[in-house]
Amino acid sequence: MNTRAARGRTAAALAGATALLTLTACGGSGSGGEDGEGAKGGRVIEASNGKVTVPAAPKRIVSISYATGALLDLGVEPVGTSAIDENNPMELLPSQTERAKKITSIGSGIETNIEKVASLKPDLIVVEGAGAFDWNVKKLEGIAPTLYFGIKTPVDLLNAQEKIAQAVGKEDVFTKLKTDYRQKADQIKNTYGDKLKNVNWAVASSYGNGEFIVDTRTSWVGRVLADVGAKFAKASDDGKEHEVTYSQEKIDALSDADVILVPRTFATGEVPKEVKELQDKPSWKLLKAAKDNHVLPVTYATTDRYGTSIDVLGQIEKILKGL
């Protein structure tokens, strides 16, 4: 099953489909108060599946879905990972891709091979994935302490990366990533303030079916744009949901956008076929951004952590230089 497509659903749909999983006695789960030191020198981390005691210094980590990118950002290489393919939502940085391909695959998408995971003898399993799906957390808990982060909205991904950093003792690396991101965002805001005040931004994509999606200021890239002080087109300015689906008959909802960002797949360097088909619509070509050649692709359009968010900042800065 393609878990990337799941991120094209609304936050409400994801939330409605999710039920937080409880810990099993055999899963190495912990008890205690807030995140902190647990039994036998371990640390208690609060995740979607409760308060879990993880080893003080985990050495053999299996990462599932987004967790792989989150760990690699922190300089931690897992012993097992979800396959690096089109069914896996994670988008790795160029410096991480070759490393990740050498890590043992434990299945694609949500189809985790439980026996393969067990054979790697992990001391910690980290699952970070869309809450709408069954990630076999209870079975994984029977192998090793398992942290499950069920993702409902884009900001959950950043919060999960912080928890993962705490679990593996890399708080200092996480703090630096977050600081680097904030400093870069502030530098862009200060340098391009005038342009940012006069440009309406929107983020759009499509999975076909006669529809298109507008990401809002609380979406993946929308959050990054908001952090640099960008001004949003009307359709992207509402942050109640992180994305809104429209019929393709309503393309004029983007009429006030000066710049429209569309997704570019890292693996291929291309805009997805469904988005190209959207851009071929006569009504799309009438949009101001299209006429001005300001429909621009952005890699990591579903940026899930600080590593890729810093990259997105660099792309936004490059766009601003060209406006």
Buried (B, 14 or more C-beta within 10 A) or exposed (E): EBBBEBBBBBBEBBEEBBEEBEBBEEBBBBEBEEBEEBEEEBBBBBBBBBBBBBBEEBEBBBBBBBBBBBBBBBEBBBBBBBBBEEBBBBBBBEEBBEEBEEBEBBBBBBEBBBEBBBEBEBBBBBBBBBBBBEBBBBBBBBBBBBBBBBBBBBBBBBEBBBBBBBBBBBEEBBEEBBEBBEEBBEEBBEBBEEBBEEBBBBBBBBBEEEBBBBBBBBBBBBBBBBBBBBBBBBBBBEBEBBBBBBEBEBBEBBBBBBBBBBBBBBEEEEBBEBBEBBBEBEBBEEBBBBEEEBBBBBBBBBBBBBBBBBBBBEBBBEBBEEE
